[in-house]
Amino acid sequence: MEENLLVLAKGSGEEQKVAWEGLGEEMKRMIDIAGPMVVVTASQRLLQVVSVMMVGHLNDDLFLSSAALAISLTAVTGFSFLMGMASGLETICGQAYGAQQHKKIGVQTYTAIFALTFVCLPFTFLWINMEKILVFIGQDPLIAKEAGKFIIWLIPALFAYAILQPLVRYFQMQSLLLPMLMTSCVTLCVHIPLCWVLVFKTRLNNVGGALAMSISTWSNVIFLGLYMRYSPRCAKTRAPISMELFQGLREFFRFAIPSAVMICLEWWSFELIILLSGLLLNPQLETSVLSICLNTTSILYAIPFGIGAAASTRISNELGAGNPHGACVSVLAAISFAIIETTVVSGTLFACRHVFGYVFSNEKEVVDYVTVMAPLVCISVILDNIQGVLAGVARGCGWQHIGVYVNIGAFYLCGIPMAILLSFFAKMRGKGLWIGVQVGSFAQCVLLSTITSCINWEQQTIKARKRLFGSEFSADDRLI
């Protein structure tokens, strides 16, 4: 192995100087990826936020609480799992692109679309019966009825999402960001007036928001699919659809399942507090306020998620290309961005704590409660930034299975029990639920930080090259 393989924590002064010089270049590369990915992620998340905002201004707490509950449930029982499975492509396609195995990227994208579409079938059956399930577990019957209607109108969006997420990873891992940026922004611009018309100018009321989400998500899929099919920039990775897509199912599920579980365990913990809020006194108020807090952090999470996506892209590309030093520098660059971003965003949110509740509701009681919760939301933003970047590192390396154990311990052995204790036994209501889940986030950040600091980048590179080239690669092969 060449002598210029650097370990950043060790080495001569000259080597560390080279590392810091490389950091500046890497930060420039990461800006080029993270910036568009932040906009893409935020635009896609804003589809559901805009729908909730529109429904919230119908001046009926029932519509807002039911829509918020429906969004939470569909995230738990569908969208989060699909997004998590698609994230497995960040390891497979990212490393394949670094190793210049271009055809594999297209084939694995088709494999992912097929697998995710098939997974949608049991979710559809579950969604159709969601009203009965909610009543059975003790939710308010009126909220359950409206939430069930909202969810049924979201079923088309579920299948669109199964195609959209693999397409996003297909473009992301090649750093083809402009088409995603354009299609996401156009879709959002169309979604806003479409949602307004369907909610306020038809008899659909709250379910108009769900129908608008379905139409907009399919529009995004169509735009990206046409670009992939006809753009010359996709010529190298645009493989023909054939039986070969079935041959990649085993490798896809190897990364997709732990990736989905890792993401879902965290996502579910936050959505679970929305369900638990329905068991508190005045469930409409508690559910509405916690959903506003969750939607706020969800929007802002687009920034660390974009940075994490950039980190995942750069790390997987460098590992696939056989460059452990480049992967290590990418981690440093991502963490640097996270520190800068969390300082600005959390400070801005705290300064606006008295007014941002009006974005979601005109009810003074709701807005006042949101103001009380704002400092806790700011803490969540800080923790989200740390874990968002570290989760991207995990996806780039391909050790999502470790993230599964981290999230189980952090949220389900620590965070959720603490949330229940503070909310129901300490009588802190929704505030206690939110504090409890923050305890889980803090534990998650500590564990992920410890694991990341112990990564041996040379070993990670050798593993990636062995997986990509099989018996053609040996540990004696030269790395960059």
C-alpha positions as CSV (number, residue, x, y, z in Angstrom):
1,M,0.0,0.0,0.0
2,E,1.3,3.4,-0.9
3,E,3.0,5.6,1.7
4,N,0.7,8.5,1.1
5,L,-2.2,6.8,2.8
6,L,-2.8,9.2,5.6
7,V,-4.5,8.7,9.0
8,L,-5.6,12.1,10.0
9,A,-5.3,11.6,13.7
10,K,-1.7,10.3,13.3
11,G,1.2,11.1,11.1
12,S,3.8,13.7,10.5
13,G,3.3,17.5,10.4
14,E,3.7,17.5,6.7
15,E,1.0,14.8,6.2
16,Q,-1.4,16.7,8.5
17,K,-0.7,19.9,6.5
18,V,-1.7,18.0,3.3
19,A,-4.8,16.8,5.1
20,W,-6.0,20.3,6.0
21,E,-5.2,21.6,2.5
22,G,-7.3,18.7,1.2
23,L,-10.1,19.7,3.6
24,G,-10.5,23.1,1.9
25,E,-10.9,21.4,-1.5
26,E,-13.3,18.8,-0.1
27,M,-15.5,21.5,1.5
28,K,-15.8,23.1,-1.9
29,R,-16.9,19.8,-3.5
30,M,-19.3,19.2,-0.7
31,I,-20.9,22.6,-1.0
32,D,-21.6,21.7,-4.7
33,I,-23.5,18.6,-3.6
34,A,-25.0,19.7,-0.2
35,G,-26.5,22.9,-1.4
36,P,-28.7,21.4,-4.1
37,M,-29.5,18.4,-2.0
38,V,-30.8,20.7,0.8
39,V,-33.1,22.3,-1.6
40,V,-34.3,19.0,-3.1
41,T,-34.9,17.5,0.3
42,A,-36.7,20.6,1.6
43,S,-38.8,20.8,-1.5
44,Q,-40.0,17.2,-1.2
45,R,-40.7,17.6,2.5
46,L,-42.5,20.8,2.0
47,L,-45.2,19.0,0.0
48,Q,-46.6,17.5,3.1
49,V,-45.9,20.6,5.2
50,V,-47.8,22.8,2.8
51,S,-50.7,20.4,2.8
52,V,-50.8,20.5,6.7
53,M,-50.6,24.3,6.6
54,M,-53.5,24.6,4.2
55,V,-55.6,22.2,6.2
56,G,-54.7,24.1,9.4
57,H,-56.1,27.3,8.1
58,L,-59.6,25.7,7.6
59,N,-60.1,27.0,11.2
60,D,-61.1,23.5,12.5
61,D,-58.8,21.8,15.0
62,L,-60.3,18.5,13.9
63,F,-59.0,18.9,10.4
64,L,-55.6,19.9,11.5
65,S,-55.2,17.2,14.1
66,S,-56.5,14.5,11.8
67,A,-54.2,15.6,9.0
68,A,-51.2,15.7,11.3
69,L,-52.0,12.3,12.6
70,A,-52.5,10.9,9.1
71,I,-49.1,12.3,8.0
72,S,-47.4,10.8,11.0
73,L,-49.0,7.4,10.4
74,T,-48.2,7.3,6.7
75,A,-44.6,8.2,7.6
76,V,-44.4,5.4,10.1
77,T,-46.2,2.7,8.0
78,G,-44.9,3.5,4.6
79,F,-42.8,6.6,3.6
80,S,-40.1,6.1,6.1
81,F,-39.5,2.5,5.2
82,L,-39.4,3.2,1.5
83,M,-36.9,6.1,2.0
84,G,-34.8,3.9,4.3
85,M,-34.7,1.0,1.8
86,A,-33.8,3.4,-1.1
87,S,-30.9,4.7,1.1
88,G,-29.2,1.3,0.6
89,L,-28.4,2.5,-2.9
90,E,-26.1,5.2,-1.4
91,T,-23.7,2.4,-0.5
92,I,-24.2,0.3,-3.6
93,C,-24.4,2.9,-6.3
94,G,-22.1,5.4,-4.6
95,Q,-19.2,2.9,-4.4
96,A,-20.0,1.5,-7.9
97,Y,-19.7,5.0,-9.3
98,G,-16.4,5.6,-7.6
99,A,-15.2,2.3,-9.1
100,Q,-16.6,3.3,-12.6
101,Q,-19.0,0.4,-12.7
102,H,-21.6,2.6,-14.4
103,K,-24.0,-0.1,-15.7
104,K,-24.4,-1.5,-12.2
105,I,-25.9,1.9,-11.1
106,G,-28.8,1.7,-13.5
107,V,-29.5,-2.0,-12.9
108,Q,-29.6,-1.5,-9.1
109,T,-31.9,1.5,-9.5
110,Y,-34.4,-0.7,-11.4
111,T,-33.9,-3.4,-8.8
112,A,-34.8,-0.9,-6.1
113,I,-37.9,0.4,-7.9
114,F,-39.2,-3.1,-8.4
115,A,-38.5,-4.1,-4.7
116,L,-40.1,-0.9,-3.3
117,T,-43.2,-1.2,-5.5
118,F,-43.7,-4.7,-4.3
119,V,-43.3,-3.6,-0.6
120,C,-46.1,-1.0,-1.2
121,L,-48.8,-3.7,-1.4
122,P,-49.0,-4.7,2.3
123,F,-48.7,-1.0,3.2
124,T,-51.8,-0.3,1.0
125,F,-53.9,-2.9,2.8
126,L,-52.8,-1.4,6.1
127,W,-53.7,2.1,5.1
128,I,-57.1,1.1,3.9
129,N,-58.0,-0.2,7.4
130,M,-56.2,2.6,9.3
131,E,-59.5,4.1,10.7
132,K,-60.5,0.9,12.3
133,I,-57.0,0.4,13.7
134,L,-56.9,3.9,15.3
135,V,-60.3,3.4,17.0
136,F,-59.1,0.0,18.2
137,I,-56.0,1.5,19.9
138,G,-58.0,4.2,21.7
139,Q,-57.8,7.2,19.4
140,D,-60.6,9.7,19.3
141,P,-63.3,8.4,16.8
142,L,-63.7,11.7,15.0
143,I,-60.0,12.2,14.5
144,A,-59.7,8.5,13.4
145,K,-62.4,8.9,10.8
146,E,-60.9,12.1,9.2
147,A,-57.4,10.7,9.4
148,G,-58.5,7.4,7.7
149,K,-60.0,9.4,4.8
150,F,-56.8,11.5,4.5
151,I,-54.7,8.3,4.4
152,I,-56.7,6.6,1.7
153,W,-56.2,9.6,-0.6
154,L,-52.4,9.3,0.0
155,I,-52.2,5.8,-1.4
156,P,-51.2,7.0,-4.9
157,A,-48.4,9.0,-3.3
158,L,-47.1,5.8,-1.7
159,F,-46.4,4.1,-5.1
160,A,-45.0,7.3,-6.5
161,Y,-42.6,7.5,-3.6
162,A,-41.4,4.0,-4.2
163,I,-40.2,5.2,-7.6
164,L,-39.1,8.6,-6.6
165,Q,-36.6,7.6,-3.9
166,P,-34.5,5.2,-6.0
167,L,-34.4,7.9,-8.8
168,V,-33.2,10.5,-6.3
169,R,-30.4,8.1,-5.2
170,Y,-29.6,7.4,-8.8
171,F,-28.9,11.1,-9.5
172,Q,-27.4,11.9,-6.2
173,M,-24.6,9.3,-6.3
174,Q,-23.5,10.6,-9.7
175,S,-23.7,14.2,-8.5
176,L,-26.3,14.9,-11.2
177,L,-28.1,17.5,-9.0
178,L,-29.4,20.1,-11.4
179,P,-32.3,17.9,-12.8
180,M,-33.4,17.0,-9.2
181,L,-33.2,20.6,-8.2
182,M,-35.3,21.9,-11.1
183,T,-38.0,19.2,-10.9
184,S,-38.3,19.5,-7.1
185,C,-38.7,23.2,-7.2
186,V,-41.2,23.1,-10.1
187,T,-43.2,20.4,-8.3
188,L,-43.4,22.5,-5.2
189,C,-44.4,25.7,-7.1
190,V,-47.2,23.7,-8.7
191,H,-48.2,22.0,-5.5
192,I,-48.9,25.2,-3.6
193,P,-51.7,26.6,-5.8
194,L,-53.0,23.1,-6.5
195,C,-53.3,22.4,-2.8
196,W,-55.0,25.7,-2.2
197,V,-57.6,25.0,-4.9
198,L,-58.3,21.4,-3.7
199,V,-58.5,22.4,0.0
200,F,-60.4,25.7,-0.2
201,K,-62.2,25.7,-3.6
202,T,-63.7,22.2,-3.6
203,R,-65.7,20.1,-1.2
204,L,-62.7,17.9,-0.4
205,N,-61.6,20.2,2.5
206,N,-58.8,18.3,4.4
207,V,-58.5,15.4,2.0
208,G,-57.7,17.9,-0.7
209,G,-54.3,18.2,0.8
210,A,-53.7,14.5,0.5
211,L,-54.8,14.4,-3.1
212,A,-52.5,17.4,-3.9
213,M,-49.6,15.5,-2.4
214,S,-50.3,12.4,-4.6
215,I,-50.5,14.5,-7.8
216,S,-47.4,16.4,-7.0
217,T,-45.3,13.4,-6.1
218,W,-46.3,11.6,-9.3
219,S,-45.4,14.8,-11.2
220,N,-41.9,14.7,-9.7
221,V,-41.5,11.1,-10.6
222,I,-42.5,11.7,-14.2
223,F,-40.1,14.6,-14.6
224,L,-37.1,12.7,-13.2
225,G,-38.0,9.5,-15.2
226,L,-38.1,11.4,-18.5
227,Y,-34.7,13.0,-17.8
228,M,-33.2,9.7,-16.9
229,R,-34.6,8.1,-20.1
230,Y,-33.6,10.8,-22.6
231,S,-30.7,12.8,-21.2
232,P,-27.3,12.1,-22.7
233,R,-25.8,12.8,-19.2
234,C,-27.4,9.5,-18.1
235,A,-26.1,7.5,-21.1
236,K,-23.4,5.6,-19.2
237,T,-25.5,4.5,-16.3
238,R,-28.8,4.0,-18.2
239,A,-29.0,0.2,-18.4
240,P,-31.8,-1.5,-20.3
241,I,-34.6,-3.1,-18.2
242,S,-34.0,-6.8,-18.2
243,M,-34.1,-9.9,-16.0
244,E,-30.7,-8.8,-14.7
245,L,-32.5,-6.6,-12.2
246,F,-33.6,-9.7,-10.3
247,Q,-30.0,-10.8,-9.9
248,G,-29.2,-7.8,-7.8
249,L,-32.1,-8.3,-5.4
250,R,-29.9,-10.1,-2.8
251,E,-27.2,-7.4,-2.7
252,F,-29.9,-4.7,-2.6
253,F,-31.7,-6.2,0.3
254,R,-28.4,-6.7,2.1
255,F,-28.1,-3.0,2.5
256,A,-31.7,-1.9,2.1
257,I,-33.1,-3.7,5.0
258,P,-30.7,-2.5,7.7
259,S,-30.8,0.9,6.1
260,A,-34.6,1.0,6.4
261,V,-34.6,-0.3,9.9
262,M,-31.9,2.3,11.0
263,I,-33.9,5.2,9.5
264,C,-37.3,3.9,10.6
265,L,-36.3,3.3,14.2
266,E,-35.4,6.9,14.6
267,W,-38.4,8.2,12.5
268,W,-40.8,6.0,14.3
269,S,-39.7,7.3,17.7
270,F,-40.7,10.9,16.8
271,E,-43.9,9.8,15.2
272,L,-44.7,7.7,18.3
273,I,-44.9,10.8,20.4
274,I,-47.6,12.1,18.1
275,L,-49.7,8.9,18.7
276,L,-49.0,9.2,22.5
277,S,-50.2,12.8,22.4
278,G,-53.6,11.6,21.3
279,L,-53.9,9.8,24.7
280,L,-53.3,13.1,26.7
281,L,-56.0,15.4,28.0
282,N,-57.1,17.8,25.2
283,P,-55.7,15.5,22.5
284,Q,-56.6,17.9,19.6
285,L,-54.4,20.7,21.1
286,E,-51.5,18.3,22.0
287,T,-51.5,16.5,18.7
288,S,-51.6,19.8,16.7
289,V,-48.8,21.4,18.7
290,L,-46.5,18.4,18.6
291,S,-47.2,18.0,14.9
292,I,-46.2,21.6,14.3
293,C,-42.9,21.0,16.2
294,L,-42.3,17.8,14.3
295,N,-43.0,19.5,10.9
296,T,-40.7,22.3,11.8
297,T,-37.8,20.0,12.7
298,S,-38.7,18.0,9.6
299,I,-38.3,21.0,7.3
300,L,-35.0,22.1,9.0
301,Y,-33.7,18.6,8.9
302,A,-33.4,19.0,5.2
303,I,-30.2,20.9,5.8
304,P,-28.3,18.3,7.8
305,F,-29.8,15.6,5.6
306,G,-28.4,17.4,2.6
307,I,-25.0,17.6,4.2
308,G,-25.3,13.9,5.2
309,A,-26.2,13.1,1.6
310,A,-23.2,14.9,0.3
311,A,-21.0,13.1,2.9
312,S,-22.5,9.8,1.9
313,T,-21.9,10.5,-1.8
314,R,-18.3,11.7,-1.4
315,I,-17.4,8.9,1.1
316,S,-18.9,6.1,-1.0
317,N,-17.3,7.5,-4.2
318,E,-13.9,7.7,-2.6
319,L,-14.1,4.2,-1.0
320,G,-15.2,2.8,-4.4
321,A,-12.2,4.5,-6.0
322,G,-9.8,3.1,-3.4
323,N,-9.0,6.4,-1.7
324,P,-9.3,6.1,2.1
325,H,-7.7,9.5,2.7
326,G,-10.4,11.2,0.6
327,A,-13.2,9.5,2.5
328,C,-11.7,10.6,5.8
329,V,-11.4,14.2,4.7
330,S,-15.0,14.1,3.6
331,V,-16.1,13.3,7.1
332,L,-14.1,16.3,8.5
333,A,-15.7,18.6,5.9
334,A,-19.3,17.4,6.7
335,I,-18.8,17.9,10.4
336,S,-17.4,21.4,9.8
337,F,-20.5,22.3,7.8
338,A,-22.8,20.8,10.5
339,I,-21.3,23.0,13.2
340,I,-21.7,26.2,11.2
341,E,-25.2,25.4,10.1
342,T,-26.6,24.4,13.5
343,T,-25.4,27.6,15.0
344,V,-27.1,29.8,12.5
345,V,-30.4,27.8,12.2
346,S,-31.0,27.2,15.9
347,G,-30.3,30.8,16.8
348,T,-32.6,32.0,14.1
349,L,-35.4,29.7,15.2
350,F,-35.1,30.8,18.8
351,A,-35.3,34.5,17.8
352,C,-38.5,33.7,15.9
353,R,-40.1,31.6,18.6
354,H,-43.0,34.0,19.2
355,V,-44.2,34.0,15.5
356,F,-43.4,30.8,13.7
357,G,-46.5,29.1,15.1
358,Y,-48.7,31.4,13.0
359,V,-47.4,29.7,9.9
360,F,-49.4,26.6,10.8
361,S,-52.4,27.8,12.7
362,N,-54.4,30.9,13.5
363,E,-55.5,29.6,16.9
364,K,-53.9,31.6,19.7
365,E,-53.9,28.7,22.1
366,V,-51.9,26.6,19.6
367,V,-49.5,29.4,18.8
368,D,-48.8,30.1,22.5
369,Y,-48.1,26.5,23.2
370,V,-45.7,26.4,20.2
371,T,-43.8,29.3,21.7
372,V,-43.3,27.4,25.0
373,M,-42.0,24.4,23.0
374,A,-39.6,26.5,20.8
375,P,-36.5,26.3,23.0
376,L,-36.8,22.5,23.0
377,V,-37.2,22.5,19.2
378,C,-34.0,24.4,19.0
379,I,-32.2,21.7,21.0
380,S,-33.6,19.1,18.6
381,V,-32.2,21.1,15.6
382,I,-28.7,20.9,17.2
383,L,-28.9,17.2,17.8
384,D,-30.5,16.6,14.3
385,N,-27.5,18.3,12.7
386,I,-25.0,16.0,14.4
387,Q,-26.8,12.7,13.8
388,G,-27.8,13.7,10.2
389,V,-24.2,14.0,9.2
390,L,-23.1,10.9,11.0
391,A,-25.9,8.9,9.5
392,G,-24.7,9.9,6.1
393,V,-21.2,8.7,7.0
394,A,-22.8,5.3,8.0
395,R,-24.6,5.0,4.7
396,G,-21.5,5.9,2.7
397,C,-19.4,3.2,4.5
398,G,-22.2,0.6,4.4
399,W,-22.4,-0.1,8.1
400,Q,-26.1,0.6,8.5
401,H,-26.5,-2.5,10.6
402,I,-24.5,-0.8,13.3
403,G,-26.9,2.1,13.2
404,V,-29.7,-0.3,13.9
405,Y,-28.3,-1.2,17.2
406,V,-27.5,2.4,18.0
407,N,-31.0,3.5,17.4
408,I,-32.6,0.7,19.3
409,G,-30.5,1.5,22.4
410,A,-30.8,5.3,22.1
411,F,-34.6,5.6,21.4
412,Y,-36.3,2.5,22.6
413,L,-34.3,1.7,25.7
414,C,-33.7,5.3,26.6
415,G,-35.7,8.0,24.8
416,I,-39.2,6.6,24.6
417,P,-39.4,5.3,28.2
418,M,-38.2,8.7,29.4
419,A,-40.8,10.4,27.3
420,I,-43.6,8.3,28.8
421,L,-42.3,8.8,32.3
422,L,-42.1,12.6,31.9
423,S,-45.4,13.0,30.1
424,F,-47.8,10.7,31.9
425,F,-46.2,10.3,35.3
426,A,-44.5,13.6,35.8
427,K,-47.5,15.3,34.2
428,M,-45.4,17.3,31.7
429,R,-47.8,16.5,28.9
430,G,-46.5,17.2,25.3
431,K,-43.4,18.9,26.7
432,G,-42.4,15.7,28.5
433,L,-42.9,13.7,25.3
434,W,-40.6,16.0,23.4
435,I,-37.9,16.1,26.2
436,G,-37.9,12.3,26.4
437,V,-37.2,11.8,22.7
438,Q,-34.5,14.4,22.8
439,V,-32.7,12.3,25.5
440,G,-32.8,9.5,22.9
441,S,-31.3,11.8,20.2
442,F,-28.5,12.8,22.6
443,A,-27.6,9.2,23.3
444,Q,-27.7,8.5,19.5
445,C,-25.3,11.3,18.8
446,V,-22.8,10.2,21.4
447,L,-22.8,6.6,20.2
448,L,-22.5,7.5,16.5
449,S,-19.7,10.0,17.2
450,T,-17.8,7.3,19.1
451,I,-18.2,4.8,16.3
452,T,-17.2,7.3,13.6
453,S,-14.0,8.3,15.5
454,C,-12.9,4.6,15.5
455,I,-13.3,3.9,11.8
456,N,-10.3,2.4,10.0
457,W,-10.6,4.0,6.6
458,E,-8.1,1.7,4.9
459,Q,-10.1,-1.4,6.0
460,Q,-13.3,0.2,4.8
461,T,-11.7,0.8,1.4
462,I,-10.5,-2.7,1.1
463,K,-14.0,-4.1,2.0
464,A,-15.6,-1.9,-0.6
465,R,-13.2,-2.9,-3.3
466,K,-13.5,-6.6,-2.5
467,R,-17.3,-6.3,-2.7
468,L,-17.2,-4.5,-6.0
469,F,-14.5,-6.6,-7.7
470,G,-14.7,-9.9,-5.8
471,S,-11.9,-12.3,-6.5
472,E,-10.3,-9.8,-8.9
473,F,-9.2,-7.6,-5.9
474,S,-6.8,-8.4,-3.2
475,A,-5.5,-6.5,-0.2
476,D,-2.2,-6.1,-2.0
477,D,-3.8,-4.0,-4.7
478,R,-2.6,-0.4,-4.7
479,L,-4.9,2.2,-3.3
480,I,-4.8,5.9,-4.0
